[in-house]
Amino acid sequence: MKKFFNEFKEFISKGNVLDMAVGVVIGAAFQGIIKSLVDDVIMPFISLITGGLDFSSMIIPLKEVPEGVELTATTLKEAGIPAFCYGNFISAVIYFLILAFVVFLLVKAVAKVRGFIPKKEEVKPEPTTKKCPYCCTEIDIKATRCPHCTSELSE
């Protein structure tokens, strides 16, 4: 049992675990920013483009809704009526895609700053000429005889 706690203590004191903990805390705070961006900025524009379509109102009640009960996720839940809230799912997918894109951009920027992304090496084109070993004139790579000094090329 003592060995187990020593291993746990060693694991928890490693730098990677602390970095991960900081990342989780910052990620949770960042999640709130992205959620607000989606709910308060992007979804209204999507609603404007789609002619006033509100994704949160996209609900299919799975039971008959009594008179006077409003068709919203909250009121249906309070009334005990199960509902398929596919609009919330669409919002969650949009939220996820935006969050994934922003995280991708952050990781790419940090990696570039740290120099982890190697620069693409230039692909050198295959040579089309070579030098004659006798007269040092540049000739076609397929030549078997130098056109300047008429030497036979063994290469």
BAMI-451892 format. One record per residue: x, y, z of N, C-alpha, C in turn; residue number from 1; residue in three letters. Coordinates in steps of 0.05 Angstrom, whole numbers. Atoms other than C-alpha are relative to their C-alpha. Layout:
<rotis>
<roti n_x="X" n_y="Y" n_z="Z" ca_x="X" ca_y="Y" ca_z="Z" c_x="X" c_y="Y" c_z="Z" pos="NUM" code="ALA"/>
...
</rotis>
This chain:
<rotis>
<roti n_x="17" n_y="-24" n_z="0" ca_x="0" ca_y="0" ca_z="0" c_x="17" c_y="25" c_z="0" pos="1" code="MET"/>
<roti n_x="-18" n_y="-23" n_z="-2" ca_x="58" ca_y="47" ca_z="16" c_x="12" c_y="5" c_z="-28" pos="2" code="LYS"/>
<roti n_x="-11" n_y="-2" n_z="27" ca_x="88" ca_y="33" ca_z="-53" c_x="-20" c_y="14" c_z="-18" pos="3" code="LYS"/>
<roti n_x="21" n_y="-12" n_z="17" ca_x="22" ca_y="51" ca_z="-86" c_x="-2" c_y="30" c_z="5" pos="4" code="PHE"/>
<roti n_x="1" n_y="-29" n_z="-6" ca_x="19" ca_y="119" ca_z="-50" c_x="25" c_y="14" c_z="-9" pos="5" code="PHE"/>
<roti n_x="-25" n_y="-13" n_z="10" ca_x="92" ca_y="133" ca_z="-67" c_x="-1" c_y="4" c_z="-30" pos="6" code="ASN"/>
<roti n_x="3" n_y="-2" n_z="29" ca_x="77" ca_y="119" ca_z="-140" c_x="-19" c_y="22" c_z="-7" pos="7" code="GLU"/>
<roti n_x="20" n_y="-21" n_z="5" ca_x="16" ca_y="164" ca_z="-137" c_x="12" c_y="27" c_z="5" pos="8" code="PHE"/>
<roti n_x="-13" n_y="-25" n_z="-7" ca_x="57" ca_y="219" ca_z="-103" c_x="19" c_y="8" c_z="-22" pos="9" code="LYS"/>
<roti n_x="-19" n_y="-6" n_z="22" ca_x="110" ca_y="214" ca_z="-158" c_x="-15" c_y="8" c_z="-25" pos="10" code="GLU"/>
<roti n_x="16" n_y="-6" n_z="24" ca_x="57" ca_y="215" ca_z="-212" c_x="-12" c_y="29" c_z="2" pos="11" code="PHE"/>
<roti n_x="14" n_y="-26" n_z="-4" ca_x="21" ca_y="276" ca_z="-183" c_x="20" c_y="23" c_z="0" pos="12" code="ILE"/>
<roti n_x="-19" n_y="-21" n_z="-2" ca_x="85" ca_y="315" ca_z="-173" c_x="15" c_y="5" c_z="-27" pos="13" code="SER"/>
<roti n_x="-13" n_y="-4" n_z="26" ca_x="108" ca_y="308" ca_z="-246" c_x="-11" c_y="26" c_z="-12" pos="14" code="LYS"/>
<roti n_x="7" n_y="-25" n_z="13" ca_x="106" ca_y="371" ca_z="-287" c_x="-24" c_y="-3" c_z="-20" pos="15" code="GLY"/>
<roti n_x="22" n_y="3" n_z="20" ca_x="59" ca_y="342" ca_z="-340" c_x="-27" c_y="0" c_z="13" pos="16" code="ASN"/>
<roti n_x="26" n_y="1" n_z="-13" ca_x="4" ca_y="330" ca_z="-290" c_x="-8" c_y="28" c_z="9" pos="17" code="VAL"/>
<roti n_x="7" n_y="-27" n_z="-8" ca_x="8" ca_y="401" ca_z="-264" c_x="-7" c_y="17" c_z="-25" pos="18" code="LEU"/>
<roti n_x="6" n_y="-14" n_z="25" ca_x="9" ca_y="428" ca_z="-336" c_x="-28" c_y="-8" c_z="-9" pos="19" code="ASP"/>
<roti n_x="26" n_y="9" n_z="8" ca_x="-52" ca_y="386" ca_z="-351" c_x="-22" c_y="12" c_z="18" pos="20" code="MET"/>
<roti n_x="19" n_y="-12" n_z="-18" ca_x="-88" ca_y="412" ca_z="-289" c_x="-5" c_y="29" c_z="-7" pos="21" code="ALA"/>
<roti n_x="3" n_y="-28" n_z="8" ca_x="-75" ca_y="484" ca_z="-310" c_x="-15" c_y="1" c_z="-26" pos="22" code="VAL"/>
<roti n_x="14" n_y="0" n_z="26" ca_x="-99" ca_y="467" ca_z="-380" c_x="-30" c_y="-5" c_z="4" pos="23" code="GLY"/>
<roti n_x="28" n_y="6" n_z="-5" ca_x="-164" ca_y="438" ca_z="-353" c_x="-14" c_y="24" c_z="12" pos="24" code="VAL"/>
<roti n_x="13" n_y="-24" n_z="-13" ca_x="-178" ca_y="500" ca_z="-310" c_x="-3" c_y="22" c_z="-21" pos="25" code="VAL"/>
<roti n_x="2" n_y="-20" n_z="20" ca_x="-162" ca_y="547" ca_z="-367" c_x="-20" c_y="-8" c_z="-22" pos="26" code="ILE"/>
<roti n_x="19" n_y="10" n_z="19" ca_x="-202" ca_y="503" ca_z="-415" c_x="-28" c_y="4" c_z="9" pos="27" code="GLY"/>
<roti n_x="27" n_y="-4" n_z="-10" ca_x="-263" ca_y="507" ca_z="-370" c_x="-8" c_y="29" c_z="-2" pos="28" code="ALA"/>
<roti n_x="6" n_y="-28" n_z="3" ca_x="-259" ca_y="582" ca_z="-369" c_x="-3" c_y="8" c_z="-30" pos="29" code="ALA"/>
<roti n_x="1" n_y="-6" n_z="29" ca_x="-247" ca_y="584" ca_z="-444" c_x="-26" c_y="-11" c_z="-12" pos="30" code="PHE"/>
<roti n_x="25" n_y="12" n_z="9" ca_x="-308" ca_y="539" ca_z="-454" c_x="-23" c_y="20" c_z="3" pos="31" code="GLN"/>
<roti n_x="21" n_y="-20" n_z="-5" ca_x="-352" ca_y="594" ca_z="-424" c_x="1" c_y="22" c_z="-21" pos="32" code="GLY"/>
<roti n_x="-4" n_y="-21" n_z="20" ca_x="-323" ca_y="645" ca_z="-473" c_x="-11" c_y="-10" c_z="-27" pos="33" code="ILE"/>
<roti n_x="9" n_y="11" n_z="26" ca_x="-336" ca_y="599" ca_z="-533" c_x="-30" c_y="-4" c_z="0" pos="34" code="ILE"/>
<roti n_x="29" n_y="4" n_z="-2" ca_x="-406" ca_y="582" ca_z="-508" c_x="-15" c_y="27" c_z="-4" pos="35" code="LYS"/>
<roti n_x="12" n_y="-26" n_z="3" ca_x="-422" ca_y="656" ca_z="-503" c_x="3" c_y="9" c_z="-29" pos="36" code="SER"/>
<roti n_x="-4" n_y="-7" n_z="28" ca_x="-392" ca_y="667" ca_z="-573" c_x="-21" c_y="-13" c_z="-17" pos="37" code="LEU"/>
<roti n_x="19" n_y="15" n_z="16" ca_x="-437" ca_y="613" ca_z="-602" c_x="-28" c_y="10" c_z="6" pos="38" code="VAL"/>
<roti n_x="28" n_y="-6" n_z="-7" ca_x="-501" ca_y="630" ca_z="-563" c_x="-7" c_y="30" c_z="-5" pos="39" code="ASP"/>
<roti n_x="7" n_y="-28" n_z="1" ca_x="-496" ca_y="706" ca_z="-563" c_x="9" c_y="15" c_z="-25" pos="40" code="ASP"/>
<roti n_x="-9" n_y="-14" n_z="24" ca_x="-459" ca_y="723" ca_z="-628" c_x="-6" c_y="-16" c_z="-25" pos="41" code="VAL"/>
<roti n_x="3" n_y="15" n_z="25" ca_x="-460" ca_y="667" ca_z="-679" c_x="-29" c_y="-9" c_z="-5" pos="42" code="ILE"/>
<roti n_x="27" n_y="10" n_z="4" ca_x="-529" ca_y="637" ca_z="-668" c_x="-20" c_y="22" c_z="-8" pos="43" code="MET"/>
<roti n_x="18" n_y="-21" n_z="10" ca_x="-565" ca_y="704" ca_z="-675" c_x="5" c_y="6" c_z="-30" pos="44" code="PRO"/>
<roti n_x="-5" n_y="-4" n_z="29" ca_x="-530" ca_y="714" ca_z="-743" c_x="-11" c_y="-23" c_z="-16" pos="45" code="PHE"/>
<roti n_x="12" n_y="23" n_z="14" ca_x="-550" ca_y="643" ca_z="-764" c_x="-30" c_y="3" c_z="-1" pos="46" code="ILE"/>
<roti n_x="28" n_y="-5" n_z="-1" ca_x="-620" ca_y="659" ca_z="-742" c_x="-9" c_y="21" c_z="-19" pos="47" code="SER"/>
<roti n_x="6" n_y="-21" n_z="19" ca_x="-619" ca_y="723" ca_z="-782" c_x="2" c_y="-10" c_z="-29" pos="48" code="LEU"/>
<roti n_x="-4" n_y="10" n_z="27" ca_x="-593" ca_y="687" ca_z="-844" c_x="-22" c_y="-20" c_z="-7" pos="49" code="ILE"/>
<roti n_x="21" n_y="20" n_z="5" ca_x="-645" ca_y="631" ca_z="-837" c_x="-28" c_y="11" c_z="4" pos="50" code="THR"/>
<roti n_x="26" n_y="-13" n_z="-2" ca_x="-702" ca_y="681" ca_z="-829" c_x="-13" c_y="-3" c_z="27" pos="51" code="GLY"/>
<roti n_x="11" n_y="0" n_z="-27" ca_x="-711" ca_y="682" ca_z="-754" c_x="-2" c_y="-28" c_z="12" pos="52" code="GLY"/>
<roti n_x="1" n_y="27" n_z="-10" ca_x="-700" ca_y="608" ca_z="-743" c_x="15" c_y="-2" c_z="27" pos="53" code="LEU"/>
<roti n_x="-13" n_y="3" n_z="-27" ca_x="-685" ca_y="594" ca_z="-669" c_x="4" c_y="-30" c_z="5" pos="54" code="ASP"/>
<roti n_x="-6" n_y="28" n_z="-4" ca_x="-650" ca_y="528" ca_z="-659" c_x="-11" c_y="-11" c_z="26" pos="55" code="PHE"/>
<roti n_x="9" n_y="9" n_z="-26" ca_x="-671" ca_y="524" ca_z="-586" c_x="-30" c_y="-7" c_z="-1" pos="56" code="SER"/>
<roti n_x="28" n_y="6" n_z="2" ca_x="-744" ca_y="521" ca_z="-608" c_x="-6" c_y="-24" c_z="-17" pos="57" code="SER"/>
<roti n_x="3" n_y="24" n_z="17" ca_x="-733" ca_y="460" ca_z="-652" c_x="-4" c_y="-24" c_z="19" pos="58" code="MET"/>
<roti n_x="7" n_y="21" n_z="-19" ca_x="-769" ca_y="409" ca_z="-609" c_x="-22" c_y="-17" c_z="-11" pos="59" code="ILE"/>
<roti n_x="22" n_y="18" n_z="7" ca_x="-811" ca_y="348" ca_z="-623" c_x="-9" c_y="-13" c_z="26" pos="60" code="ILE"/>
<roti n_x="10" n_y="14" n_z="-24" ca_x="-854" ca_y="328" ca_z="-563" c_x="-6" c_y="-29" c_z="-6" pos="61" code="PRO"/>
<roti n_x="4" n_y="29" n_z="4" ca_x="-857" ca_y="253" ca_z="-554" c_x="-26" c_y="-10" c_z="12" pos="62" code="LEU"/>
<roti n_x="27" n_y="6" n_z="-10" ca_x="-925" ca_y="255" ca_z="-520" c_x="-18" c_y="24" c_z="-8" pos="63" code="LYS"/>
<roti n_x="19" n_y="-22" n_z="6" ca_x="-987" ca_y="297" ca_z="-532" c_x="3" c_y="22" c_z="20" pos="64" code="GLU"/>
<roti n_x="-3" n_y="-23" n_z="-17" ca_x="-979" ca_y="367" ca_z="-505" c_x="-27" c_y="11" c_z="7" pos="65" code="VAL"/>
<roti n_x="26" n_y="-12" n_z="-8" ca_x="-1038" ca_y="392" ca_z="-463" c_x="-2" c_y="29" c_z="-7" pos="66" code="PRO"/>
<roti n_x="5" n_y="-28" n_z="6" ca_x="-1070" ca_y="459" ca_z="-478" c_x="14" c_y="18" c_z="21" pos="67" code="GLU"/>
<roti n_x="-12" n_y="-20" n_z="-19" ca_x="-1032" ca_y="518" ca_z="-447" c_x="29" c_y="-5" c_z="6" pos="68" code="GLY"/>
<roti n_x="-28" n_y="6" n_z="-5" ca_x="-964" ca_y="484" ca_z="-444" c_x="16" c_y="10" c_z="-24" pos="69" code="VAL"/>
<roti n_x="-16" n_y="-12" n_z="21" ca_x="-913" ca_y="523" ca_z="-483" c_x="20" c_y="-20" c_z="-11" pos="70" code="GLU"/>
<roti n_x="-18" n_y="19" n_z="13" ca_x="-869" ca_y="485" ca_z="-533" c_x="29" c_y="9" c_z="3" pos="71" code="LEU"/>
<roti n_x="-28" n_y="-6" n_z="-5" ca_x="-802" ca_y="499" ca_z="-501" c_x="11" c_y="-24" c_z="16" pos="72" code="THR"/>
<roti n_x="-13" n_y="23" n_z="-14" ca_x="-752" ca_y="449" ca_z="-472" c_x="-6" c_y="2" c_z="30" pos="73" code="ALA"/>
<roti n_x="4" n_y="-3" n_z="-29" ca_x="-760" ca_y="478" ca_z="-402" c_x="-28" c_y="-6" c_z="8" pos="74" code="THR"/>
<roti n_x="28" n_y="4" n_z="-8" ca_x="-836" ca_y="479" ca_z="-400" c_x="-9" c_y="-29" c_z="-4" pos="75" code="THR"/>
<roti n_x="7" n_y="29" n_z="5" ca_x="-842" ca_y="409" ca_z="-430" c_x="13" c_y="-17" c_z="22" pos="76" code="LEU"/>
<roti n_x="-13" n_y="15" n_z="-21" ca_x="-792" ca_y="383" ca_z="-379" c_x="-15" c_y="3" c_z="26" pos="77" code="LYS"/>
<roti n_x="15" n_y="-5" n_z="-25" ca_x="-830" ca_y="416" ca_z="-322" c_x="-27" c_y="-15" c_z="0" pos="78" code="GLU"/>
<roti n_x="26" n_y="14" n_z="2" ca_x="-895" ca_y="385" ca_z="-348" c_x="3" c_y="-30" c_z="-1" pos="79" code="ALA"/>
<roti n_x="-5" n_y="29" n_z="1" ca_x="-862" ca_y="317" ca_z="-350" c_x="-4" c_y="-13" c_z="-27" pos="80" code="GLY"/>
<roti n_x="4" n_y="10" n_z="27" ca_x="-868" ca_y="310" ca_z="-425" c_x="27" c_y="-3" c_z="-13" pos="81" code="ILE"/>
<roti n_x="-25" n_y="4" n_z="13" ca_x="-809" ca_y="278" ca_z="-459" c_x="0" c_y="13" c_z="-28" pos="82" code="PRO"/>
<roti n_x="-2" n_y="-14" n_z="26" ca_x="-784" ca_y="316" ca_z="-520" c_x="27" c_y="-5" c_z="-12" pos="83" code="ALA"/>
<roti n_x="-24" n_y="3" n_z="16" ca_x="-733" ca_y="307" ca_z="-575" c_x="9" c_y="29" c_z="-7" pos="84" code="PHE"/>
<roti n_x="-9" n_y="-27" n_z="4" ca_x="-694" ca_y="373" ca_z="-573" c_x="23" c_y="1" c_z="-19" pos="85" code="CYS"/>
<roti n_x="-21" n_y="2" n_z="19" ca_x="-655" ca_y="368" ca_z="-637" c_x="13" c_y="27" c_z="-6" pos="86" code="TYR"/>
<roti n_x="-12" n_y="-27" n_z="4" ca_x="-644" ca_y="444" ca_z="-641" c_x="23" c_y="4" c_z="19" pos="87" code="GLY"/>
<roti n_x="-22" n_y="-2" n_z="-19" ca_x="-602" ca_y="440" ca_z="-578" c_x="24" c_y="-16" c_z="-9" pos="88" code="ASN"/>
<roti n_x="-22" n_y="16" n_z="11" ca_x="-562" ca_y="385" ca_z="-611" c_x="15" c_y="15" c_z="-22" pos="89" code="PHE"/>
<roti n_x="-13" n_y="-16" n_z="21" ca_x="-550" ca_y="429" ca_z="-672" c_x="17" c_y="22" c_z="11" pos="90" code="ILE"/>
<roti n_x="-16" n_y="-21" n_z="-13" ca_x="-527" ca_y="485" ca_z="-627" c_x="26" c_y="-12" c_z="13" pos="91" code="SER"/>
<roti n_x="-23" n_y="12" n_z="-12" ca_x="-481" ca_y="437" ca_z="-590" c_x="21" c_y="-8" c_z="-21" pos="92" code="ALA"/>
<roti n_x="-19" n_y="8" n_z="22" ca_x="-450" ca_y="412" ca_z="-656" c_x="14" c_y="25" c_z="-10" pos="93" code="VAL"/>
<roti n_x="-12" n_y="-25" n_z="8" ca_x="-438" ca_y="484" ca_z="-678" c_x="20" c_y="9" c_z="21" pos="94" code="ILE"/>
<roti n_x="-18" n_y="-7" n_z="-22" ca_x="-408" ca_y="499" ca_z="-610" c_x="25" c_y="-17" c_z="0" pos="95" code="TYR"/>
<roti n_x="-23" n_y="18" n_z="1" ca_x="-363" ca_y="438" ca_z="-614" c_x="19" c_y="7" c_z="-23" pos="96" code="PHE"/>
<roti n_x="-17" n_y="-6" n_z="23" ca_x="-338" ca_y="455" ca_z="-684" c_x="15" c_y="26" c_z="3" pos="97" code="LEU"/>
<roti n_x="-14" n_y="-25" n_z="-5" ca_x="-322" ca_y="526" ca_z="-664" c_x="22" c_y="-3" c_z="21" pos="98" code="ILE"/>
<roti n_x="-19" n_y="5" n_z="-21" ca_x="-287" ca_y="504" ca_z="-601" c_x="24" c_y="-16" c_z="-11" pos="99" code="LEU"/>
<roti n_x="-21" n_y="16" n_z="12" ca_x="-247" ca_y="451" ca_z="-639" c_x="18" c_y="17" c_z="-19" pos="100" code="ALA"/>
<roti n_x="-15" n_y="-17" n_z="19" ca_x="-227" ca_y="503" ca_z="-692" c_x="18" c_y="19" c_z="16" pos="101" code="PHE"/>
<roti n_x="-15" n_y="-19" n_z="-16" ca_x="-205" ca_y="554" ca_z="-640" c_x="24" c_y="-14" c_z="14" pos="102" code="VAL"/>
<roti n_x="-21" n_y="15" n_z="-13" ca_x="-165" ca_y="501" ca_z="-602" c_x="21" c_y="-8" c_z="-21" pos="103" code="VAL"/>
<roti n_x="-19" n_y="6" n_z="22" ca_x="-133" ca_y="479" ca_z="-668" c_x="17" c_y="24" c_z="-6" pos="104" code="PHE"/>
<roti n_x="-16" n_y="-24" n_z="5" ca_x="-112" ca_y="551" ca_z="-682" c_x="19" c_y="6" c_z="22" pos="105" code="LEU"/>
<roti n_x="-18" n_y="-5" n_z="-23" ca_x="-84" ca_y="559" ca_z="-612" c_x="24" c_y="-19" c_z="0" pos="106" code="LEU"/>
<roti n_x="-21" n_y="20" n_z="0" ca_x="-45" ca_y="494" ca_z="-615" c_x="20" c_y="5" c_z="-23" pos="107" code="VAL"/>
<roti n_x="-17" n_y="-5" n_z="23" ca_x="-18" ca_y="511" ca_z="-684" c_x="17" c_y="25" c_z="5" pos="108" code="LYS"/>
<roti n_x="-15" n_y="-24" n_z="-6" ca_x="3" ca_y="581" ca_z="-661" c_x="21" c_y="-5" c_z="21" pos="109" code="ALA"/>
<roti n_x="-20" n_y="6" n_z="-21" ca_x="37" ca_y="556" ca_z="-598" c_x="22" c_y="-18" c_z="-11" pos="110" code="VAL"/>
<roti n_x="-21" n_y="18" n_z="12" ca_x="73" ca_y="501" ca_z="-637" c_x="18" c_y="16" c_z="-18" pos="111" code="ALA"/>
<roti n_x="-17" n_y="-17" n_z="18" ca_x="97" ca_y="552" ca_z="-688" c_x="19" c_y="17" c_z="16" pos="112" code="LYS"/>
<roti n_x="-17" n_y="-17" n_z="-17" ca_x="122" ca_y="598" ca_z="-633" c_x="23" c_y="-16" c_z="13" pos="113" code="VAL"/>
<roti n_x="-20" n_y="17" n_z="-13" ca_x="158" ca_y="541" ca_z="-599" c_x="19" c_y="-13" c_z="-20" pos="114" code="ARG"/>
<roti n_x="-17" n_y="11" n_z="21" ca_x="187" ca_y="518" ca_z="-665" c_x="-3" c_y="-30" c_z="-4" pos="115" code="GLY"/>
<roti n_x="5" n_y="28" n_z="3" ca_x="156" ca_y="449" ca_z="-663" c_x="-8" c_y="-8" c_z="-29" pos="116" code="PHE"/>
<roti n_x="9" n_y="7" n_z="27" ca_x="128" ca_y="453" ca_z="-733" c_x="24" c_y="6" c_z="-19" pos="117" code="ILE"/>
<roti n_x="-24" n_y="-4" n_z="17" ca_x="187" ca_y="441" ca_z="-780" c_x="-9" c_y="14" c_z="-26" pos="118" code="PRO"/>
<roti n_x="6" n_y="-14" n_z="25" ca_x="190" ca_y="486" ca_z="-841" c_x="2" c_y="-21" c_z="-22" pos="119" code="LYS"/>
<roti n_x="0" n_y="19" n_z="23" ca_x="176" ca_y="450" ca_z="-906" c_x="26" c_y="4" c_z="-15" pos="120" code="LYS"/>
<roti n_x="-25" n_y="-1" n_z="15" ca_x="240" ca_y="433" ca_z="-941" c_x="-7" c_y="4" c_z="-29" pos="121" code="GLU"/>
<roti n_x="5" n_y="-5" n_z="28" ca_x="244" ca_y="458" ca_z="-1011" c_x="8" c_y="-26" c_z="-15" pos="122" code="GLU"/>
<roti n_x="-6" n_y="23" n_z="17" ca_x="241" ca_y="401" ca_z="-1061" c_x="17" c_y="10" c_z="-23" pos="123" code="VAL"/>
<roti n_x="-18" n_y="-8" n_z="22" ca_x="300" ca_y="409" ca_z="-1107" c_x="-7" c_y="-16" c_z="-25" pos="124" code="LYS"/>
<roti n_x="6" n_y="14" n_z="24" ca_x="284" ca_y="393" ca_z="-1178" c_x="24" c_y="-17" c_z="-9" pos="125" code="PRO"/>
<roti n_x="-21" n_y="18" n_z="11" ca_x="323" ca_y="337" ca_z="-1212" c_x="17" c_y="17" c_z="-19" pos="126" code="GLU"/>
<roti n_x="-17" n_y="-15" n_z="18" ca_x="384" ca_y="365" ca_z="-1248" c_x="-5" c_y="-8" c_z="-29" pos="127" code="PRO"/>
<roti n_x="4" n_y="5" n_z="28" ca_x="377" ca_y="372" ca_z="-1323" c_x="26" c_y="3" c_z="-16" pos="128" code="THR"/>
<roti n_x="-26" n_y="-3" n_z="13" ca_x="450" ca_y="388" ca_z="-1337" c_x="22" c_y="-12" c_z="18" pos="129" code="THR"/>
<roti n_x="-24" n_y="9" n_z="-14" ca_x="519" ca_y="364" ca_z="-1317" c_x="24" c_y="13" c_z="-12" pos="130" code="LYS"/>
<roti n_x="-25" n_y="-13" n_z="11" ca_x="591" ca_y="388" ca_z="-1326" c_x="17" c_y="-22" c_z="-13" pos="131" code="LYS"/>
<roti n_x="-19" n_y="17" n_z="13" ca_x="638" ca_y="356" ca_z="-1374" c_x="25" c_y="-2" c_z="17" pos="132" code="CYS"/>
<roti n_x="-24" n_y="2" n_z="-17" ca_x="697" ca_y="328" ca_z="-1334" c_x="25" c_y="9" c_z="-14" pos="133" code="PRO"/>
<roti n_x="-24" n_y="-7" n_z="15" ca_x="745" ca_y="348" ca_z="-1389" c_x="2" c_y="30" c_z="-4" pos="134" code="TYR"/>
<roti n_x="-1" n_y="-28" n_z="6" ca_x="726" ca_y="419" ca_z="-1409" c_x="-16" c_y="17" c_z="19" pos="135" code="CYS"/>
<roti n_x="16" n_y="-14" n_z="-21" ca_x="680" ca_y="437" ca_z="-1350" c_x="-23" c_y="17" c_z="-12" pos="136" code="CYS"/>
<roti n_x="23" n_y="-13" n_z="13" ca_x="625" ca_y="460" ca_z="-1398" c_x="-25" c_y="-14" c_z="10" pos="137" code="THR"/>
<roti n_x="26" n_y="11" n_z="-8" ca_x="553" ca_y="451" ca_z="-1376" c_x="-14" c_y="-12" c_z="-24" pos="138" code="GLU"/>
<roti n_x="13" n_y="13" n_z="22" ca_x="518" ca_y="400" ca_z="-1420" c_x="-24" c_y="-15" c_z="10" pos="139" code="ILE"/>
<roti n_x="24" n_y="14" n_z="-7" ca_x="453" ca_y="361" ca_z="-1422" c_x="7" c_y="-25" c_z="16" pos="140" code="ASP"/>
<roti n_x="-5" n_y="23" n_z="-18" ca_x="449" ca_y="306" ca_z="-1369" c_x="0" c_y="-27" c_z="-15" pos="141" code="ILE"/>
<roti n_x="2" n_y="25" n_z="16" ca_x="432" ca_y="253" ca_z="-1422" c_x="23" c_y="-3" c_z="-20" pos="142" code="LYS"/>
<roti n_x="-21" n_y="1" n_z="21" ca_x="492" ca_y="269" ca_z="-1466" c_x="21" c_y="-21" c_z="6" pos="143" code="ALA"/>
<roti n_x="-21" n_y="20" n_z="-3" ca_x="543" ca_y="214" ca_z="-1478" c_x="26" c_y="10" c_z="-12" pos="144" code="THR"/>
<roti n_x="-24" n_y="-12" n_z="11" ca_x="592" ca_y="259" ca_z="-1515" c_x="-3" c_y="30" c_z="4" pos="145" code="ARG"/>
<roti n_x="0" n_y="-28" n_z="-4" ca_x="610" ca_y="331" ca_z="-1499" c_x="-2" c_y="14" c_z="-27" pos="146" code="CYS"/>
<roti n_x="2" n_y="-14" n_z="26" ca_x="587" ca_y="377" ca_z="-1556" c_x="22" c_y="21" c_z="-4" pos="147" code="PRO"/>
<roti n_x="-21" n_y="-21" n_z="3" ca_x="644" ca_y="426" ca_z="-1541" c_x="27" c_y="-11" c_z="-4" pos="148" code="HIS"/>
<roti n_x="-27" n_y="11" n_z="3" ca_x="705" ca_y="383" ca_z="-1533" c_x="0" c_y="-28" c_z="-13" pos="149" code="CYS"/>
<roti n_x="5" n_y="26" n_z="13" ca_x="677" ca_y="319" ca_z="-1565" c_x="11" c_y="-24" c_z="16" pos="150" code="THR"/>
<roti n_x="-9" n_y="22" n_z="-16" ca_x="702" ca_y="276" ca_z="-1508" c_x="-23" c_y="-19" c_z="6" pos="151" code="SER"/>
<roti n_x="20" n_y="19" n_z="-8" ca_x="665" ca_y="212" ca_z="-1493" c_x="-4" c_y="1" c_z="30" pos="152" code="GLU"/>
<roti n_x="6" n_y="-2" n_z="-28" ca_x="630" ca_y="214" ca_z="-1426" c_x="-7" c_y="-27" c_z="10" pos="153" code="LEU"/>
<roti n_x="6" n_y="27" n_z="-11" ca_x="630" ca_y="150" ca_z="-1384" c_x="-22" c_y="1" c_z="20" pos="154" code="SER"/>
<roti n_x="20" n_y="-2" n_z="-21" ca_x="580" ca_y="176" ca_z="-1334" c_x="-27" c_y="-4" c_z="-10" pos="155" code="GLU"/>
</rotis>
